[in-house]
């Protein structure tokens, strides 16, 4: 058996814990309130209460510590979840999104150069693609072309299509559909 658990309610918030537990609708807050309520009403240890609330003893200990030191205000606030802070401030992100929207950049390399020159931020190539994905950027790539595509025939097709359609002498009041056979771009 472990050592005896010390006092946890240094701010005399036991009544408020009980009333908040009854009225709280948000599940994660209710779970934390249940933990503190159990500890205040019983002599159970942290290790005994942990399985009841369905959390690891280390998590229970962290919640109790925040309640002891700061009270309910600290217990019922979620942190940022850890993780690294972004290199780019929100202002730079907004500026980048606007520049992407108006088409200032054509390549990720241009964005890397702009970030380095204007804002002294350095990203790796993989990192900038990740950031662009988070900001809603999309990779634009040309449609694939067949290796045997003839650029001269393609240009000729574009230049003569309108004339060939006019030469058909189709009725002007009827709707007409145009079908192109070479969808794989093999011969053009």
VENHUVEN-V774241 format. One record per pair of residues at least 4 apart in sequence whose ideal C-beta (glycine too) atoms are under 7 Angstrom apart, sorted by the first residue. I is the first residue (numbers start at 1). GAP is how many residues later the second one is. D is the distance in Angstrom with one decimal. If there is no record, write none. Layout:
# VENHUVEN-V774241
i | gap | d
I | GAP | D
I | GAP | D
This chain:
# VENHUVEN-V774241
i | gap | d
2 | 43 | 5.7
2 | 45 | 6.7
5 | 40 | 5.5
5 | 41 | 6.6
8 | 31 | 5.8
8 | 56 | 5.7
8 | 59 | 6.2
8 | 60 | 5.3
9 | 4 | 6.1
9 | 5 | 5.3
9 | 31 | 6.0
10 | 58 | 6.2
11 | 60 | 4.3
13 | 4 | 5.8
13 | 58 | 5.6
13 | 59 | 5.4
14 | 4 | 6.7
14 | 26 | 5.0
15 | 4 | 6.5
16 | 4 | 5.9
16 | 56 | 6.3
17 | 4 | 6.2
17 | 16 | 5.8
17 | 19 | 5.2
17 | 20 | 5.4
17 | 23 | 6.5
17 | 55 | 6.8
18 | 4 | 7.0
18 | 19 | 6.1
19 | 4 | 6.5
20 | 4 | 5.5
20 | 13 | 5.6
21 | 9 | 6.6
21 | 12 | 4.1
21 | 13 | 6.2
21 | 16 | 5.2
24 | 5 | 5.1
24 | 6 | 4.5
24 | 9 | 5.9
26 | 4 | 6.6
27 | 4 | 6.3
28 | 4 | 6.8
29 | 4 | 6.2
29 | 47 | 5.2
30 | 4 | 6.2
31 | 4 | 6.8
31 | 22 | 5.9
32 | 4 | 6.7
32 | 31 | 5.6
32 | 43 | 5.5
32 | 44 | 6.6
33 | 4 | 6.0
34 | 4 | 6.3
34 | 19 | 5.8
35 | 4 | 6.5
35 | 14 | 6.2
35 | 18 | 4.8
35 | 25 | 6.2
35 | 28 | 5.9
36 | 4 | 6.1
36 | 31 | 5.6
36 | 39 | 6.8
37 | 4 | 6.1
38 | 4 | 5.8
38 | 6 | 6.4
38 | 11 | 5.2
38 | 14 | 6.5
39 | 5 | 6.8
39 | 10 | 6.1
39 | 25 | 6.8
44 | 4 | 4.2
44 | 5 | 5.1
46 | 4 | 6.4
46 | 11 | 5.8
46 | 14 | 5.0
46 | 15 | 5.7
46 | 18 | 6.4
47 | 10 | 5.1
49 | 4 | 6.3
49 | 11 | 6.1
50 | 5 | 5.6
50 | 6 | 6.3
50 | 7 | 4.5
50 | 10 | 4.6
53 | 7 | 6.9
55 | 4 | 4.4
55 | 5 | 5.4
57 | 4 | 6.2
58 | 4 | 6.6
59 | 4 | 6.5
60 | 4 | 6.3
61 | 4 | 6.3
62 | 4 | 6.6
63 | 4 | 6.4
63 | 12 | 6.3
64 | 4 | 6.1
65 | 4 | 6.2
66 | 4 | 5.8
66 | 8 | 4.6
66 | 9 | 5.3
67 | 4 | 6.5
67 | 8 | 4.5
69 | 5 | 6.8
70 | 4 | 3.0
72 | 4 | 5.8
73 | 4 | 7.0
87 | 34 | 5.4
88 | 4 | 4.6
88 | 5 | 5.2
88 | 33 | 6.3
88 | 43 | 6.9
90 | 4 | 6.3
91 | 4 | 6.5
92 | 4 | 6.2
92 | 27 | 5.5
93 | 4 | 6.3
93 | 42 | 6.2
94 | 4 | 6.5
95 | 4 | 6.4
96 | 4 | 6.3
96 | 39 | 6.5
97 | 4 | 6.3
97 | 38 | 5.5
98 | 4 | 6.6
99 | 5 | 4.0
99 | 6 | 6.3
100 | 5 | 6.5
100 | 37 | 5.5
105 | 5 | 4.5
105 | 6 | 5.0
106 | 4 | 6.2
108 | 4 | 6.4
108 | 17 | 6.7
108 | 20 | 5.1
108 | 21 | 6.2
108 | 24 | 6.8
109 | 4 | 6.4
110 | 4 | 6.3
111 | 4 | 6.3
111 | 17 | 6.0
112 | 4 | 6.3
112 | 11 | 6.0
112 | 16 | 5.6
113 | 4 | 6.1
114 | 4 | 5.5
115 | 4 | 5.4
115 | 6 | 4.4
115 | 8 | 6.4
116 | 4 | 6.8
116 | 5 | 6.6
116 | 6 | 5.8
123 | 4 | 4.3
123 | 5 | 4.5
123 | 8 | 6.7
125 | 4 | 6.9
126 | 4 | 6.6
127 | 4 | 6.4
128 | 4 | 6.2
129 | 4 | 6.4
130 | 4 | 6.6
131 | 4 | 6.3
132 | 5 | 3.5
133 | 4 | 6.5
145 | 4 | 4.9
145 | 40 | 5.0
146 | 38 | 5.7
146 | 39 | 4.8
146 | 40 | 4.7
148 | 38 | 6.1
149 | 5 | 6.8
149 | 36 | 5.3
149 | 39 | 6.1
150 | 4 | 6.6
150 | 37 | 6.9
150 | 38 | 6.4
151 | 4 | 6.3
152 | 4 | 6.3
153 | 4 | 6.2
153 | 34 | 6.7
153 | 35 | 5.1
154 | 4 | 6.7
154 | 34 | 4.3
155 | 4 | 6.3
156 | 4 | 6.0
157 | 4 | 6.0
157 | 31 | 5.8
160 | 4 | 5.7
161 | 4 | 6.4
162 | 4 | 6.5
163 | 4 | 6.4
170 | 4 | 6.6
170 | 6 | 5.6
182 | 4 | 5.9
182 | 5 | 5.2
182 | 6 | 5.5
